[in-house]
Amino acid sequence: MDAFRRHIDSVMRRQSAGRIVSIVRGQKADGQRFALVKTQVVWYAVRVIFEGSYAVEREEFMEESLADKYVEFKKRALEGGVF
């Protein structure tokens, strides 16, 4: 397990979250890595975790397909430098 995965796990241990459904990783133009972590309880939540930070952006969705679309959009936006 690499250092960034350990960071992701450490951040998620501090979150009140359901089970992890998926983790999508990417890298911004400036080299900073990020992860989009999709979790499920009754609804779905997507958390954006940045390398070196414990701050988390979180969005909730009632449908998994909407959470998946958000992950795709957010990944493209972060990798393309659009925030």
MMTF fields as JSON, N, C-alpha, C and O atoms, coordinates in Angstrom:
{
  "mmtfVersion": "1.0.0",
  "mmtfProducer": "UNKNOWN",
  "numBonds": 331,
  "numAtoms": 332,
  "numGroups": 83,
  "numChains": 1,
  "numModels": 1,
  "chainsPerModel": [1],
  "groupsPerChain": [83],
  "chainIdList": ["A"],
  "bondAtomList": [4, 2, 8, 6, 12, 10, 16, 14, 20, 18, 24, 22, 28, 26, 32, 30, 36, 34, 40, 38, 44, 42, 48, 46, 52, 50, 56, 54, 60, 58, 64, 62, 68, 66, 72, 70, 76, 74, 80, 78, 84, 82, 88, 86, 92, 90, 96, 94, 100, 98, 104, 102, 108, 106, 112, 110, 116, 114, 120, 118, 124, 122, 128, 126, 132, 130, 136, 134, 140, 138, 144, 142, 148, 146, 152, 150, 156, 154, 160, 158, 164, 162, 168, 166, 172, 170, 176, 174, 180, 178, 184, 182, 188, 186, 192, 190, 196, 194, 200, 198, 204, 202, 208, 206, 212, 210, 216, 214, 220, 218, 224, 222, 228, 226, 232, 230, 236, 234, 240, 238, 244, 242, 248, 246, 252, 250, 256, 254, 260, 258, 264, 262, 268, 266, 272, 270, 276, 274, 280, 278, 284, 282, 288, 286, 292, 290, 296, 294, 300, 298, 304, 302, 308, 306, 312, 310, 316, 314, 320, 318, 324, 322, 328, 326],
  "bondOrderList": [1, 1, 1, 1, 1, 1, 1, 1, 1, 1, 1, 1, 1, 1, 1, 1, 1, 1, 1, 1, 1, 1, 1, 1, 1, 1, 1, 1, 1, 1, 1, 1, 1, 1, 1, 1, 1, 1, 1, 1, 1, 1, 1, 1, 1, 1, 1, 1, 1, 1, 1, 1, 1, 1, 1, 1, 1, 1, 1, 1, 1, 1, 1, 1, 1, 1, 1, 1, 1, 1, 1, 1, 1, 1, 1, 1, 1, 1, 1, 1, 1, 1],
  "groupList": [{"groupName": "MET", "atomNameList": ["N", "CA", "C", "O"], "elementList": ["N", "C", "C", "O"], "formalChargeList": [0, 0, 0, 0], "bondAtomList": [1, 0, 2, 1, 3, 2], "bondOrderList": [1, 1, 2], "singleLetterCode": "M", "chemCompType": "L-PEPTIDE LINKING"}, {"groupName": "ASP", "atomNameList": ["N", "CA", "C", "O"], "elementList": ["N", "C", "C", "O"], "formalChargeList": [0, 0, 0, 0], "bondAtomList": [1, 0, 2, 1, 3, 2], "bondOrderList": [1, 1, 2], "singleLetterCode": "D", "chemCompType": "L-PEPTIDE LINKING"}, {"groupName": "ALA", "atomNameList": ["N", "CA", "C", "O"], "elementList": ["N", "C", "C", "O"], "formalChargeList": [0, 0, 0, 0], "bondAtomList": [1, 0, 2, 1, 3, 2], "bondOrderList": [1, 1, 2], "singleLetterCode": "A", "chemCompType": "L-PEPTIDE LINKING"}, {"groupName": "PHE", "atomNameList": ["N", "CA", "C", "O"], "elementList": ["N", "C", "C", "O"], "formalChargeList": [0, 0, 0, 0], "bondAtomList": [1, 0, 2, 1, 3, 2], "bondOrderList": [1, 1, 2], "singleLetterCode": "F", "chemCompType": "L-PEPTIDE LINKING"}, {"groupName": "ARG", "atomNameList": ["N", "CA", "C", "O"], "elementList": ["N", "C", "C", "O"], "formalChargeList": [0, 0, 0, 0], "bondAtomList": [1, 0, 2, 1, 3, 2], "bondOrderList": [1, 1, 2], "singleLetterCode": "R", "chemCompType": "L-PEPTIDE LINKING"}, {"groupName": "HIS", "atomNameList": ["N", "CA", "C", "O"], "elementList": ["N", "C", "C", "O"], "formalChargeList": [0, 0, 0, 0], "bondAtomList": [1, 0, 2, 1, 3, 2], "bondOrderList": [1, 1, 2], "singleLetterCode": "H", "chemCompType": "L-PEPTIDE LINKING"}, {"groupName": "ILE", "atomNameList": ["N", "CA", "C", "O"], "elementList": ["N", "C", "C", "O"], "formalChargeList": [0, 0, 0, 0], "bondAtomList": [1, 0, 2, 1, 3, 2], "bondOrderList": [1, 1, 2], "singleLetterCode": "I", "chemCompType": "L-PEPTIDE LINKING"}, {"groupName": "SER", "atomNameList": ["N", "CA", "C", "O"], "elementList": ["N", "C", "C", "O"], "formalChargeList": [0, 0, 0, 0], "bondAtomList": [1, 0, 2, 1, 3, 2], "bondOrderList": [1, 1, 2], "singleLetterCode": "S", "chemCompType": "L-PEPTIDE LINKING"}, {"groupName": "VAL", "atomNameList": ["N", "CA", "C", "O"], "elementList": ["N", "C", "C", "O"], "formalChargeList": [0, 0, 0, 0], "bondAtomList": [1, 0, 2, 1, 3, 2], "bondOrderList": [1, 1, 2], "singleLetterCode": "V", "chemCompType": "L-PEPTIDE LINKING"}, {"groupName": "GLN", "atomNameList": ["N", "CA", "C", "O"], "elementList": ["N", "C", "C", "O"], "formalChargeList": [0, 0, 0, 0], "bondAtomList": [1, 0, 2, 1, 3, 2], "bondOrderList": [1, 1, 2], "singleLetterCode": "Q", "chemCompType": "L-PEPTIDE LINKING"}, {"groupName": "GLY", "atomNameList": ["N", "CA", "C", "O"], "elementList": ["N", "C", "C", "O"], "formalChargeList": [0, 0, 0, 0], "bondAtomList": [1, 0, 2, 1, 3, 2], "bondOrderList": [1, 1, 2], "singleLetterCode": "G", "chemCompType": "PEPTIDE LINKING"}, {"groupName": "LYS", "atomNameList": ["N", "CA", "C", "O"], "elementList": ["N", "C", "C", "O"], "formalChargeList": [0, 0, 0, 0], "bondAtomList": [1, 0, 2, 1, 3, 2], "bondOrderList": [1, 1, 2], "singleLetterCode": "K", "chemCompType": "L-PEPTIDE LINKING"}, {"groupName": "LEU", "atomNameList": ["N", "CA", "C", "O"], "elementList": ["N", "C", "C", "O"], "formalChargeList": [0, 0, 0, 0], "bondAtomList": [1, 0, 2, 1, 3, 2], "bondOrderList": [1, 1, 2], "singleLetterCode": "L", "chemCompType": "L-PEPTIDE LINKING"}, {"groupName": "THR", "atomNameList": ["N", "CA", "C", "O"], "elementList": ["N", "C", "C", "O"], "formalChargeList": [0, 0, 0, 0], "bondAtomList": [1, 0, 2, 1, 3, 2], "bondOrderList": [1, 1, 2], "singleLetterCode": "T", "chemCompType": "L-PEPTIDE LINKING"}, {"groupName": "TRP", "atomNameList": ["N", "CA", "C", "O"], "elementList": ["N", "C", "C", "O"], "formalChargeList": [0, 0, 0, 0], "bondAtomList": [1, 0, 2, 1, 3, 2], "bondOrderList": [1, 1, 2], "singleLetterCode": "W", "chemCompType": "L-PEPTIDE LINKING"}, {"groupName": "TYR", "atomNameList": ["N", "CA", "C", "O"], "elementList": ["N", "C", "C", "O"], "formalChargeList": [0, 0, 0, 0], "bondAtomList": [1, 0, 2, 1, 3, 2], "bondOrderList": [1, 1, 2], "singleLetterCode": "Y", "chemCompType": "L-PEPTIDE LINKING"}, {"groupName": "GLU", "atomNameList": ["N", "CA", "C", "O"], "elementList": ["N", "C", "C", "O"], "formalChargeList": [0, 0, 0, 0], "bondAtomList": [1, 0, 2, 1, 3, 2], "bondOrderList": [1, 1, 2], "singleLetterCode": "E", "chemCompType": "L-PEPTIDE LINKING"}],
  "groupTypeList": [0, 1, 2, 3, 4, 4, 5, 6, 1, 7, 8, 0, 4, 4, 9, 7, 2, 10, 4, 6, 8, 7, 6, 8, 4, 10, 9, 11, 2, 1, 10, 9, 4, 3, 2, 12, 8, 11, 13, 9, 8, 8, 14, 15, 2, 8, 4, 8, 6, 3, 16, 10, 7, 15, 2, 8, 16, 4, 16, 16, 3, 0, 16, 16, 7, 12, 2, 1, 11, 15, 8, 16, 3, 11, 11, 4, 2, 12, 16, 10, 10, 8, 3],
  "groupIdList": [1, 2, 3, 4, 5, 6, 7, 8, 9, 10, 11, 12, 13, 14, 15, 16, 17, 18, 19, 20, 21, 22, 23, 24, 25, 26, 27, 28, 29, 30, 31, 32, 33, 34, 35, 36, 37, 38, 39, 40, 41, 42, 43, 44, 45, 46, 47, 48, 49, 50, 51, 52, 53, 54, 55, 56, 57, 58, 59, 60, 61, 62, 63, 64, 65, 66, 67, 68, 69, 70, 71, 72, 73, 74, 75, 76, 77, 78, 79, 80, 81, 82, 83],
  "secStructList": [7, 7, 2, 2, 2, 2, 2, 2, 2, 2, 2, 2, 2, 6, 1, 7, 7, 7, 3, 3, 3, 3, 3, 3, 3, 3, 3, 7, 6, 6, 1, 7, 3, 3, 3, 3, 3, 3, 3, 3, 1, 1, 1, 3, 3, 3, 3, 3, 3, 3, 6, 6, 7, 7, 7, 3, 3, 3, 3, 3, 3, 1, 1, 2, 2, 2, 2, 2, 2, 2, 2, 2, 2, 2, 2, 2, 2, 2, 2, 6, 6, 7, 7],
  "xCoordList": [0.843, 0.0, 0.89, 1.815, 0.604, 1.426, 0.996, -0.043, 1.808, 1.569, 0.243, -0.439, -0.132, -1.384, -2.578, -3.554, -2.523, -3.622, -3.735, -4.84, -2.602, -2.644, -3.297, -4.047, -3.008, -3.622, -5.143, -5.912, -5.563, -6.996, -7.665, -8.708, -7.065, -7.629, -7.684, -8.653, -6.655, -6.611, -7.721, -8.389, -7.917, -8.985, -10.344, -11.203, -10.546, -11.846, -12.144, -13.31, -11.136, -11.366, -11.936, -12.613, -11.678, -12.175, -13.575, -14.185, -14.081, -15.389, -16.462, -16.187, -17.667, -18.811, -19.364, -20.07, -19.045, -19.37, -19.831, -19.53, -20.561, -20.956, -19.805, -18.637, -20.163, -19.118, -18.567, -19.29, -17.284, -16.656, -17.04, -16.809, -17.626, -18.056, -16.941, -16.662, -16.301, -15.221, -14.312, -14.701, -13.097, -12.123, -11.533, -10.978, -11.663, -11.09, -10.005, -10.254, -8.814, -7.694, -7.315, -7.526, -6.757, -6.313, -5.211, -4.783, -4.768, -3.697, -3.981, -4.257, -3.906, -4.12, -2.912, -1.855, -3.078, -2.001, -0.756, 0.361, -0.945, 0.204, 0.87, 1.815, 0.382, 0.992, 0.34, 0.646, -0.552, -1.211, -2.189, -3.013, -2.082, -2.984, -4.278, -4.304, -5.349, -6.638, -7.337, -6.986, -8.333, -9.151, -10.609, -10.958, -11.453, -12.901, -13.41, -13.36, -13.897, -14.307, -15.831, -16.459, -16.415, -17.87, -18.233, -17.708, -19.153, -19.611, -21.126, -21.816, -21.621, -23.063, -23.549, -22.954, -24.639, -25.411, -26.786, -26.999, -27.726, -29.005, -28.863, -29.401, -28.139, -27.826, -26.349, -25.651, -25.886, -24.472, -23.842, -24.489, -22.6, -21.845, -20.519, -19.949, -20.042, -18.73, -17.898, -18.299, -16.737, -15.811, -14.591, -14.07, -14.147, -12.916, -11.838, -11.959, -10.786, -9.669, -8.42, -8.095, -7.723, -6.495, -5.286, -5.309, -4.248, -2.988, -2.514, -2.499, -2.131, -1.584, -2.61, -2.235, -3.901, -4.94, -5.977, -6.307, -6.479, -7.559, -8.913, -9.938, -8.928, -10.194, -10.86, -10.188, -12.161, -12.897, -14.059, -14.8, -14.213, -15.421, -16.365, -15.936, -17.648, -18.595, -19.893, -20.436, -20.381, -21.674, -22.483, -21.923, -23.81, -24.696, -25.622, -26.007, -25.972, -26.832, -27.769, -27.37, -28.998, -29.965, -29.775, -30.136, -29.215, -29.024, -27.546, -26.791, -27.148, -25.745, -25.31, -24.173, -26.187, -25.817, -25.466, -24.577, -26.147, -25.833, -24.488, -23.729, -24.2, -22.897, -21.789, -20.741, -22.016, -21.015, -20.768, -19.624, -21.823, -21.664, -20.881, -20.054, -21.14, -20.407, -18.919, -18.067, -18.607, -17.207, -16.527, -15.419, -17.17, -16.592, -16.367, -15.301, -17.373, -17.272, -16.165, -15.338, -16.153, -15.189, -13.759, -12.845, -13.561, -12.233, -11.738, -10.6, -12.585, -12.192, -11.888, -10.913, -12.723, -12.533, -11.22, -10.478, -10.933, -9.698, -8.456, -7.455, -8.521, -7.355, -7.165, -6.048, -8.242, -8.139, -7.892, -7.762, -7.828, -7.539, -8.739, -8.583, -9.958, -11.176, -11.675, -11.833, -11.923, -12.38, -13.724, -14.308],
  "yCoordList": [-1.176, 0.0, 1.241, 1.354, 2.156, 3.365, 4.409, 4.267, 5.452, 6.481, 7.209, 7.553, 7.448, 8.153, 7.286, 7.804, 6.003, 5.11, 5.095, 5.064, 5.117, 5.186, 6.491, 6.51, 7.574, 8.866, 8.8, 9.267, 8.234, 8.08, 7.295, 7.703, 6.181, 5.357, 6.126, 6.008, 6.906, 7.698, 8.749, 8.937, 9.429, 10.426, 9.752, 10.261, 8.625, 7.952, 7.423, 7.357, 7.05, 6.605, 7.739, 7.475, 8.98, 10.146, 10.556, 11.437, 9.934, 10.273, 9.337, 8.179, 9.848, 9.014, 8.59, 9.356, 7.383, 6.953, 5.504, 4.73, 5.169, 3.787, 3.017, 3.376, 1.968, 1.143, 1.842, 2.538, 1.649, 2.213, 1.36, 0.151, 2.004, 1.33, 1.383, 0.389, 2.558, 2.688, 3.858, 4.785, 3.778, 4.861, 5.113, 4.211, 6.358, 6.765, 7.782, 8.786, 7.515, 8.41, 9.209, 8.76, 10.389, 11.229, 12.161, 12.128, 12.988, 13.939, 15.257, 15.298, 16.336, 17.664, 18.071, 17.445, 19.119, 19.604, 19.99, 19.883, 20.44, 20.835, 19.649, 19.833, 18.434, 17.23, 16.714, 15.605, 17.493, 17.041, 15.918, 16.033, 14.837, 13.699, 13.912, 14.604, 13.297, 13.354, 12.019, 11.216, 11.797, 10.586, 10.979, 11.853, 10.325, 10.465, 9.149, 8.106, 9.21, 8.01, 7.975, 8.849, 6.947, 6.779, 5.798, 4.686, 6.225, 5.366, 5.206, 5.963, 4.185, 3.934, 3.593, 2.772, 4.236, 3.842, 3.532, 2.437, 4.474, 4.368, 5.118, 4.697, 6.227, 7.043, 6.868, 6.092, 7.579, 7.538, 8.891, 9.933, 8.858, 10.091, 9.959, 8.871, 11.072, 11.114, 12.138, 13.29, 11.697, 12.579, 12.818, 11.898, 14.062, 14.411, 14.598, 15.437, 13.805, 13.856, 14.251, 13.653, 15.26, 15.724, 15.253, 15.199, 14.92, 14.517, 15.622, 16.799, 15.226, 16.17, 16.999, 17.927, 16.692, 17.467, 16.529, 15.487, 16.916, 16.156, 16.803, 16.278, 17.94, 18.575, 17.725, 17.19, 17.604, 16.754, 17.535, 18.206, 17.443, 17.947, 16.759, 15.654, 16.977, 15.86, 16.263, 17.338, 15.38, 15.555, 14.277, 13.182, 14.421, 13.269, 13.092, 14.058, 11.823, 11.477, 10.338, 9.408, 10.422, 9.354, 8.164, 7.038, 8.404, 7.335, 7.144, 8.109, 5.886, 5.586, 6.157, 6.609, 6.145, 6.66, 8.15, 8.605, 8.904, 10.321, 10.507, 11.413, 9.659, 9.702, 9.384, 10.03, 8.395, 8.026, 9.17, 9.436, 9.841, 10.981, 12.106, 12.755, 12.335, 13.358, 13.008, 13.877, 11.74, 11.296, 11.574, 12.111, 11.219, 11.456, 12.949, 13.353, 13.764, 15.212, 15.809, 16.579, 15.454, 16.042, 15.639, 16.458, 14.396, 13.933, 14.724, 15.194, 14.876, 15.665, 17.113, 17.691, 17.695, 19.08, 19.26, 20.206, 18.369, 18.501, 18.253, 18.955, 17.268, 16.987, 18.074, 18.297, 18.752, 19.809, 21.185, 22.165, 21.262, 22.533, 23.425, 24.604, 22.876, 23.646, 23.3, 22.126, 24.325, 24.052, 24.665, 24.564],
  "zCoordList": [0.0, 0.0, 0.0, 0.805, -0.898, -0.989, 0.051, 0.697, 0.198, 1.215, 0.992, 1.958, -0.267, -0.521, -0.124, 0.419, -0.377, 0.038, 1.565, 2.105, 2.254, 3.712, 4.166, 5.142, 3.455, 3.774, 3.551, 4.391, 2.444, 2.161, 3.292, 3.804, 3.676, 4.749, 6.065, 6.815, 6.346, 7.577, 7.588, 8.605, 6.466, 6.367, 6.528, 7.248, 5.876, 5.943, 7.345, 7.735, 8.1, 9.479, 10.333, 11.327, 9.968, 10.699, 10.251, 10.857, 9.21, 8.657, 9.215, 9.53, 9.332, 9.636, 8.279, 7.622, 7.87, 6.511, 6.512, 7.42, 5.479, 5.264, 4.635, 4.778, 3.949, 3.324, 2.092, 1.379, 1.853, 0.662, -0.538, -0.557, -1.533, -2.755, -3.799, -4.469, -3.932, -4.91, -4.545, -3.834, -5.054, -4.915, -6.302, -6.929, -6.768, -8.05, -7.736, -7.069, -8.218, -7.941, -9.182, -10.308, -8.968, -10.064, -9.597, -8.444, -10.523, -10.223, -10.925, -12.124, -10.149, -10.718, -11.553, -11.481, -12.337, -13.21, -12.418, -12.924, -11.171, -10.348, -9.651, -8.884, -9.914, -9.361, -8.093, -7.653, -7.495, -6.275, -6.598, -7.504, -5.844, -6.046, -5.262, -4.244, -5.762, -5.088, -5.249, -6.114, -4.402, -4.489, -4.35, -3.556, -5.128, -5.029, -4.443, -5.096, -3.209, -2.485, -2.417, -1.82, -3.04, -3.023, -1.918, -1.865, -1.019, 0.064, -0.028, -0.71, 0.691, 0.684, 2.081, 2.779, 2.479, 3.66, 3.084, 2.562, 3.167, 2.459, 1.142, 0.118, 1.174, 0.003, -0.317, 0.337, -1.306, -1.688, -1.377, -1.488, -0.995, -0.779, -1.514, -1.605, -2.032, -2.677, -1.927, -1.758, -1.483, -0.785, -1.658, -2.29, -1.682, -2.396, -1.34, -0.447, -1.46, -0.512, -1.282, -2.308, -0.781, -1.415, -0.631, 0.599, -1.343, -0.737, 0.217, -0.142, 1.428, 2.386, 3.137, 3.854, 2.994, 3.665, 4.277, 3.709, 5.439, 6.062, 5.815, 6.249, 5.122, 4.742, 3.667, 2.785, 3.741, 2.811, 2.215, 2.933, 0.895, 0.229, 0.119, -0.213, 0.396, 0.395, -0.288, -0.037, -1.158, -1.825, -1.628, -1.583, -1.51, -1.325, -2.522, -3.181, -2.79, -3.924, -3.529, -2.828, -3.979, -3.7, -4.64, -4.296, -5.814, -6.787, -7.093, -7.212, -7.217, -7.495, -8.839, -8.975, -9.823, -11.145, -11.08, -11.8, -10.234, -10.075, -9.376, -9.715, -8.412, -7.74, -8.741, -8.735, -9.595, -10.605, -11.587, -11.955, -12.008, -12.924, -12.255, -12.894, -10.976, -10.24, -10.17, -10.355, -9.903, -9.847, -11.183, -11.212, -12.28, -13.611, -13.853, -14.316, -13.539, -13.739, -12.879, -13.368, -11.602, -10.665, -11.031, -10.937, -11.445, -11.839, -13.036, -13.044, -14.05, -15.243, -14.863, -15.342, -14.004, -13.602, -12.847, -13.11, -11.923, -11.144, -11.997, -11.858, -12.868, -13.726, -14.766, -15.232, -15.136, -16.13, -15.538, -16.27, -14.218, -13.585, -13.375, -13.059, -13.548, -13.323, -11.931, -11.593, -11.125, -9.754, -9.573, -8.495]
}
